Amino acid sequence: MRVWLKTLQVPGLAMTRSIGDLAAKKVGVLAEPELKIIKKLSRVDKFVVMGSDGLFDQLINEEIMAIVVNYYQHRDSEGAVNHLLQEAHGRWNTNSEVIDDITIVVAFLDCSNN
């Protein structure tokens, strides 16, 4: 899906969602995020990875988990993000003529009190 100017078919913004962007909502962009609600975290929940399609179009969840778990012991979320970024960027370079935006957030959890 793309958002277009009324009079032109270029460049077309490849975005259907912009969290909280009420101005863009007027032209069809959704301002509400997709949410998955987890009622209670457990001791097995170690981290959360949030990312754009630039990440998830190139790496599957199992690959992402395998990379991030290597950084969990040292609580190196920046290292995990950089590794994921390099991997996704490299695959975009190999598989496509263009590189999509790549946004990544890695948060390590402390669920030891649950």
N, C-alpha and C positions, 0 to 999 in steps of 0.2 A: 504494500500500500504506500502511496505517496501523496503528499500535499502539494498542489500545483497553484501557481499564480492564476488568476482568473483569465488572463489574456494570453498566457504562454504555457507551453508544455515542457519548459525547461526552467531551472534545472530539476525541479521536483524534489522536495525534501522527503527522503525515505524514512518517515517516522509516522507511526500511528499512535504513539503514546508519549506524552511528556508530563511527567508527574507534577501535578499542581499548576500546570500552565493553562490558566483559564482563558487567556487571550487566544491561544492556539485552538482551544475547544470550539471557538466560533467557526473555524474552517474545517472541523471534522476530526481534529486530533483529540484523543481521549486523555483527560487529565487525571483519571483515576488509575492507580497502580493495580497490577494483578497481585493478589495476595494469597499466600498459603498460611493459614493460622495453625500453629502447633500449640496445643493447650499447655503442655508441660514438657520441658526438656528433661532428658535423663542423663545418666553418667556416660552413656554411649555416644551422646551428642558432643562432638569435639570442636566442630567449626561450622561456619556458614560461608558459602561462596555466593556472592551476587555478581551478576555480570550481564553485559549486553549480548546481543546475538553475534557480535564479532568474536566473542569467546565461544559461545555454545554452538555456533555453526561449524566450528573447527574441531572442538574437543568434546567427547562424550563425558557424561558424569563420572564414569569409572576412571577415565584418564585424569580428570581434574582432581578427583579424590586421591589418586595415587601420587600426584605431584604435591598436593597440599599436605598430605600426611607426613611427608618427609621434612616439612618445616614446622610441624606442630610441636615437636619435642622442645625446640628452641624458641618457640613462640615468635617465629620470624615471619610475620604476615607480609612484610614488605618483600622478603625473599620469595615467598610463595606467589605473590602478585607478579613480581618480575619474571619468574620462571613461566607462569601461565601466559603472560604477555608475550614473551619471546617465542613460546611454542605456538600460540595462536597466530602471531605475526608471521612466523616462518611458514606455517601451513597456508596462510593467505597468499604469501609470495609464490609458493609452489603451485597452488591450485587455482589461482584466479589472476586476472589482469588488474583487479582493483583490490584494495584492502578496506574492509568495513571498519567502522569505529570499534575499538576494543576497550570496554570499561569493565573494571574488575575491583571488587571489594572482598577481602578475606577477613573474617572476624573469628578469632579463637575464643572458645567458650570455657567457662569454669563452672561445671555442673556438679562439683564435688559435694555441695551441700544438699543435693536432692536425694 
